[in-house]
Amino acid sequence: MSVTQDDVRRIAQLARIAEPADRLEKLTEELNGILDWIDQLAEVDAADAEPMTTPLTTPLPMRDDAVTDGEIQDQVLKNAPKAEEGFFVVPKSVE
């Protein structure tokens, strides 16, 4: 597959990107290079390759999933511009 300068101009228009005319040739070359690389990847025979769920071979340590309230309400509310009765106070957004 090959991309022309008209294609790049159309893509830029659809993406709402203002590209000067002198950059169109460079962008066309870059996009064609990317598409050539994708074509090379499509030629690779990966039929015998097993899918990987993770690149890690060692299991990660797990911790118990314990629900807590954090017990740091005062520290969290200390950062709020305004707080009352243990809650953040925010401006009214719906009338």
FENMO-V716012 format. One record per backbone hydrogen bond with DSSP energy under -1.0 kcal/mol. CO is the residue of the C=O (numbers start at 1). NH is the residue of the N-H. Records with the same first field share a line. If there is no record, write none. Layout:
CO=NH + NH
This chain:
4=8
5=9
6=10
7=11
8=12
9=13
10=14
11=15
12=17
20=23
23=27
24=28
25=29
26=30
27=31
28=32
29=33
30=34
31=35
32=36
33=37
34=38
35=39
36=40
37=41
38=42
41=44
64=66
72=76
73=77
74=78
76=79
77=80
82=89
84=87
87=84
